[in-house]
Amino acid sequence: MSEYRYKMPDVGEGIVEAEIVEWHVKEGDTVTEDQHVLDVMTDKATVEIPCAVNGTVTKLVGAPGDVIAVGTEIMFIATEGAAPAGDAAKEPEPEAPARPEPKKPVEPEQAAAAPSVAARMTGERPLASPAVRKRALDKDIDLGLVPGTGPAGRITHEDLDDFIKSGGRLASKSGGGGTAIRAPQTGVTEEKVIGLRRRISDNMSRAQRTIPDIAYVEEIDVTALEELRAHLNNTRREDQPKLTFIPFLVMALARALPHTPQANAHFDGEAMVLTKYDAVHCGIAAATPNGLMVPVIKHAESLDIWQIASELGRLGQAAKDGKATKDELSGSTITITSLGAIGGLVTTPILNAPETAIIGVNKMQTLPRYDADGQVVPRKVMNLSSCFDHRIVDGYDAAMLIQRVKGFLENPATLFMG
């Protein structure tokens, strides 16, 4: 029996350290060569780390949230025979005392049956993937009643299966009317903010602390655009993606930004250098199971509506699956964020520094408006929110950019002219 000391690998691109996001093994587990054992984060990309040998894990070094230098020993593995080249065989060292975890008060009846289940506060939205939520909805199950055993109390498919097997399924047509009476909840969970969420927190705090921004909101009449979108979707080829509103907005921005180049730019406030770009690399803020990510549609100024839609779908899926590359998540020159599908009349998005502009899409609705003859008619309208770095973009220029975008969207045929 010998010991293999596995070191934090060099993940390339000059990275000298990485943050531990999640261990997929624990001490005592049997591991095999190339088995996925660890997730680490560098910049905005999450990297899967494979095991190098076959054996049994005797010690893990580092917890989620710890930043570890490349070359640091992070996992000790007992192996059969001689240790592989480059790792000296020696007796395992005594294990360091386990790092104390924050105390998580748990209900007494839960403690005996499921000590690993994280408690949720009353009214707190349970963590679960879209697939788990759909299963629960189809089976008329209140996810708030399902104990979660995944990271941070996330509810897994196995948790849902166990809940159903235990007889916890809610019958919407039962004698009780399908309403569950929930006991008062007293649990409190302390959760360490790590990985992508910590980076988002740092970036948002820095932007709000250092950038004086200006917000501008305008109503857009999208009646004609929606008619065109419906027509294009009904006549598209099988190999063409279905069009949403966002590709039209991306195209409108690409047409309008040359008139306001300081809004398609990066600003270094310390060096006092403004870098303006001819290319429009449009970031699309996307909610994923792992947090907010911003995949980037590169060179939007050179793409047609179908190409933009294809890239939007491809990048969005890659981000949700956790497979987006660092290159696909970086390099944006302006960002779009959309909460319109959820609702909301107005948003005031925070700048994605060092960018100087961000555009927010809000709810689309049918409302009465006056036409050119003074008659009240139903129109499809939505508010377009925007925020700009006021150190670089003056209020007049911000307004003129949004008015140009408004002109393109309200007269969508002009998007396809020259």
HELIX and SHEET records of a PDB file:
HELIX    1   1 PRO A  108  ALA A  113  1                                   6    
HELIX    2   2 PRO A  130  ASP A  138  1                                   9    
HELIX    3   3 LEU A  143  LEU A  145  5                                   3    
HELIX    4   4 PRO A  151  GLY A  153  5                                   3    
HELIX    5   5 HIS A  157  LYS A  165  1                                   9    
HELIX    6   6 GLY A  195  THR A  210  1                                  16    
HELIX    7   7 THR A  223  THR A  235  1                                  13    
HELIX    8   8 PHE A  245  ALA A  256  1                                  12    
HELIX    9   9 LEU A  257  HIS A  259  5                                   3    
HELIX   10  10 PRO A  261  ALA A  263  5                                   3    
HELIX   11  11 ALA A  300  SER A  302  5                                   3    
HELIX   12  12 ILE A  305  LYS A  320  1                                  16    
HELIX   13  13 ASP A  327  LEU A  329  5                                   3    
HELIX   14  14 GLY A  395  GLU A  410  1                                  16    
HELIX   15  15 PRO A  412  PHE A  416  5                                   5    
SHEET    1   A 4 SER A   2  LYS A   7  0                                        
SHEET    2   A 4 GLU A  73  THR A  79 -1                                        
SHEET    3   A 4 GLY A  55  LEU A  60 -1                                        
SHEET    4   A 4 THR A  30  VAL A  31 -1                                        
SHEET    1   B 4 ALA A  45  PRO A  50  0                                        
SHEET    2   B 4 HIS A  36  THR A  42 -1                                        
SHEET    3   B 4 GLU A  17  TRP A  23 -1                                        
SHEET    4   B 4 VAL A  67  ALA A  69 -1                                        
SHEET    1   C 6 ASP A 213  ASP A 221  0                                        
SHEET    2   C 6 VAL A 376  ASP A 389 -1                                        
SHEET    3   C 6 ALA A 357  TYR A 370 -1                                        
SHEET    4   C 6 ILE A 334  SER A 338  1                                        
SHEET    5   C 6 CYS A 282  ILE A 284  1                                        
SHEET    6   C 6 VAL A 296  ILE A 297 -1                                        
SHEET    1   D 2 ALA A 265  ASP A 268  0                                        
SHEET    2   D 2 VAL A 273  LYS A 276 -1                                        
SHEET    1   E 2 ALA A 286  THR A 288  0                                        
SHEET    2   E 2 GLY A 291  MET A 293 -1                                        
END                                                                             
